[in-house]
Amino acid sequence: MKSKNKLSIKGQSRFLLLGSIIALSIAFSPYLFYLYEIFPSTPVWENSLFTYESKYYENVLTAAWTYLGKITPLFLLLIWFFTCKHWWYHVILIPASMYAYQLVVTIYQDVYLNSAFIMDTDGLIYLAPFFIIILSVVYLVRIKVFDRVYGLDLSELDETEISVFSPIPDKDMKEIKDFQEESMEDDEEPSNVILEDYYRKL
């Protein structure tokens, strides 16, 4: 019993530690974006590790602002994806892939001075197969969840005939006919109004 309690305490402490790290990461995400302010406003950035030249933007500060504008939402979307417990969490990969694609294209344009890719138009074309795959997976998961929640066998839907009005049982049909005959004798409401009332009650 003591060993099990120790394991459960360790599991809870790891869960709290991981949750705290994720919460702090989300809380400090605005500071991640504003890191671009530490970069120089020059075409070339030289440091002890490497030299970076901004060829497309011609300004390292502008390039860093653009990169972090893609990295920050991508970072938050990935946290959401790995921590989401809803059945539709695969859909989060669609906007995440869009930001990832834009980040790669932005870096490629700035480093190699190549504007062959246009992010806002061609990006959707390149990502369309990925979107279709993700949406197909989500739809299949939705079918399984729907089947499990409602206990329905969806394969039998094609074999089942669905009508707008359910058939009237013989007993109820007899009562309707008797009531119609009585109403005809008493000059009450016409039969079509009586049928409408019957269907409304159903």
C-alpha positions as CSV (number, residue, x, y, z in Angstrom):
1,M,0.0,0.0,0.0
2,K,2.8,2.4,0.9
3,S,4.6,1.8,-2.4
4,K,1.3,2.4,-4.3
5,N,0.8,5.7,-2.4
6,K,4.4,6.7,-3.2
7,L,3.8,6.1,-6.9
8,S,0.6,8.0,-6.9
9,I,2.2,10.9,-5.1
10,K,5.1,10.9,-7.6
11,G,2.5,10.8,-10.5
12,Q,0.6,13.7,-9.0
13,S,3.8,15.7,-8.4
14,R,4.9,15.2,-12.0
15,F,1.4,16.2,-13.2
16,L,1.5,19.4,-11.2
17,L,5.1,20.1,-12.3
18,L,4.2,19.6,-16.0
19,G,1.0,21.7,-15.6
20,S,3.0,24.5,-13.9
21,I,5.6,24.5,-16.7
22,I,2.8,24.7,-19.3
23,A,1.0,27.4,-17.5
24,L,4.1,29.5,-17.1
25,S,4.9,29.0,-20.8
26,I,1.5,30.3,-21.8
27,A,1.7,33.2,-19.4
28,F,5.1,34.3,-20.7
29,S,4.2,33.9,-24.4
30,P,3.9,37.6,-24.9
31,Y,7.5,38.1,-23.7
32,L,8.5,35.4,-26.3
33,F,7.0,37.6,-29.0
34,Y,8.7,40.8,-27.7
35,L,12.1,39.2,-27.8
36,Y,12.5,40.8,-31.3
37,E,13.4,44.1,-29.6
38,I,16.8,42.7,-28.5
39,F,17.9,42.3,-32.2
40,P,19.7,45.1,-33.9
41,S,18.0,47.3,-36.5
42,T,20.7,46.6,-39.1
43,P,21.0,44.4,-42.2
44,V,23.7,42.2,-40.6
45,W,23.8,40.8,-37.1
46,E,27.2,39.6,-36.0
47,N,27.9,37.7,-32.8
48,S,30.4,35.2,-31.4
49,L,28.5,32.2,-32.8
50,F,27.3,33.2,-36.3
51,T,26.6,36.1,-38.6
52,Y,23.1,36.6,-39.9
53,E,22.3,38.8,-42.9
54,S,18.7,39.8,-43.6
55,K,18.5,39.9,-47.4
56,Y,14.7,40.1,-47.9
57,Y,13.8,42.5,-45.1
58,E,17.2,44.2,-45.0
59,N,16.7,44.6,-41.3
60,V,17.4,42.0,-38.6
61,L,14.8,43.6,-36.3
62,T,12.0,43.3,-38.9
63,A,13.0,39.8,-39.7
64,A,12.9,38.8,-36.0
65,W,9.5,40.5,-35.6
66,T,8.2,38.5,-38.5
67,Y,9.7,35.2,-37.2
68,L,8.4,35.6,-33.7
69,G,5.0,36.6,-35.1
70,K,4.8,33.1,-36.5
71,I,6.6,31.2,-33.7
72,T,4.5,32.5,-30.8
73,P,1.1,31.3,-32.1
74,L,2.7,28.1,-33.4
75,F,4.1,27.5,-29.9
76,L,0.7,28.1,-28.3
77,L,-1.1,25.9,-30.8
78,L,1.3,23.0,-30.2
79,I,0.7,23.3,-26.4
80,W,-3.0,23.2,-27.0
81,F,-2.6,20.2,-29.3
82,F,-0.6,18.1,-26.8
83,T,-2.8,19.0,-23.8
84,C,-6.2,18.9,-25.5
85,K,-8.5,16.0,-24.4
86,H,-11.3,16.7,-26.8
87,W,-12.0,14.2,-29.7
88,W,-11.5,17.0,-32.3
89,Y,-7.9,17.9,-31.2
90,H,-6.5,16.8,-34.5
91,V,-8.0,19.9,-36.1
92,I,-5.6,22.1,-34.2
93,L,-2.8,20.8,-36.5
94,I,-4.4,22.7,-39.4
95,P,-3.7,26.3,-38.1
96,A,-0.4,25.0,-36.6
97,S,0.7,23.7,-40.0
98,M,-0.2,27.0,-41.6
99,Y,2.0,29.0,-39.2
100,A,4.8,26.4,-39.6
101,Y,4.6,26.7,-43.4
102,Q,4.7,30.5,-43.2
103,L,7.7,30.4,-40.9
104,V,9.6,28.2,-43.2
105,V,8.8,30.3,-46.2
106,T,9.6,33.5,-44.4
107,I,13.1,32.2,-43.4
108,Y,13.7,30.9,-46.9
109,Q,12.8,34.3,-48.4
110,D,15.0,36.2,-46.0
111,V,18.0,34.0,-46.1
112,Y,18.1,33.2,-49.8
113,L,16.3,36.3,-51.1
114,N,13.9,34.1,-53.0
115,S,10.3,35.3,-53.3
116,A,9.1,32.4,-55.4
117,F,6.7,31.3,-52.7
118,I,3.7,33.6,-51.9
119,M,2.6,32.7,-48.4
120,D,-1.1,33.8,-48.6
121,T,-2.0,32.1,-51.8
122,D,0.3,29.3,-52.7
123,G,0.4,28.2,-49.1
124,L,-3.2,27.1,-49.1
125,I,-2.6,25.0,-52.3
126,Y,0.4,23.2,-50.8
127,L,-1.4,22.6,-47.5
128,A,-4.7,21.4,-49.0
129,P,-3.8,17.7,-49.0
130,F,-2.8,17.9,-45.4
131,F,-6.0,19.7,-44.5
132,I,-8.1,17.0,-46.3
133,I,-6.3,14.2,-44.4
134,I,-6.8,15.9,-41.0
135,L,-10.4,16.6,-41.7
136,S,-11.0,13.0,-42.8
137,V,-9.4,11.7,-39.6
138,V,-11.5,14.0,-37.5
139,Y,-14.7,12.9,-39.3
140,L,-13.9,9.3,-38.7
141,V,-13.2,10.0,-35.0
142,R,-16.5,11.9,-34.8
143,I,-18.4,8.8,-36.3
144,K,-16.8,6.5,-33.7
145,V,-17.6,8.9,-30.8
146,F,-21.2,9.4,-32.0
147,D,-21.6,5.6,-32.3
148,R,-20.1,5.1,-28.8
149,V,-22.2,7.8,-27.1
150,Y,-25.6,7.0,-28.7
151,G,-25.0,3.2,-29.1
152,L,-26.0,3.3,-32.8
153,D,-24.7,1.0,-35.5
154,L,-24.2,3.4,-38.3
155,S,-23.8,0.7,-40.9
156,E,-27.5,-0.1,-40.5
157,L,-28.6,3.4,-41.5
158,D,-28.6,2.6,-45.2
159,E,-30.9,-0.4,-44.6
160,T,-33.4,1.5,-42.6
161,E,-36.1,3.4,-44.3
162,I,-36.7,6.8,-42.7
163,S,-40.1,8.5,-43.2
164,V,-41.3,11.9,-42.2
165,F,-44.3,10.5,-40.3
166,S,-44.2,7.3,-38.5
167,P,-47.0,4.8,-39.5
168,I,-50.2,5.1,-37.6
169,P,-51.0,2.0,-35.6
170,D,-54.2,0.1,-36.4
171,K,-55.7,0.9,-33.0
172,D,-55.1,4.7,-33.4
173,M,-56.4,4.6,-37.0
174,K,-59.6,3.0,-35.8
175,E,-60.0,5.7,-33.2
176,I,-59.4,8.4,-35.8
177,K,-62.1,7.0,-38.1
178,D,-64.6,6.7,-35.3
179,F,-63.8,10.3,-34.3
180,Q,-64.2,11.5,-37.9
181,E,-67.6,9.8,-38.2
182,E,-68.8,11.4,-35.0
183,S,-67.5,14.8,-36.1
184,M,-69.2,14.5,-39.4
185,E,-72.5,13.8,-37.7
186,D,-72.0,16.8,-35.3
187,D,-70.7,19.1,-38.1
188,E,-67.5,19.8,-36.2
189,E,-64.0,20.4,-37.6
190,P,-63.2,18.8,-41.0
191,S,-61.2,15.6,-41.1
192,N,-57.9,17.2,-42.4
193,V,-57.8,19.5,-39.3
194,I,-58.3,16.4,-37.1
195,L,-55.4,14.6,-38.8
196,E,-53.2,17.7,-38.4
197,D,-53.9,17.8,-34.7
198,Y,-53.1,14.1,-34.4
199,Y,-49.7,14.5,-36.2
200,R,-49.0,17.5,-34.1
201,K,-49.5,15.5,-30.9
202,L,-47.0,12.9,-32.2
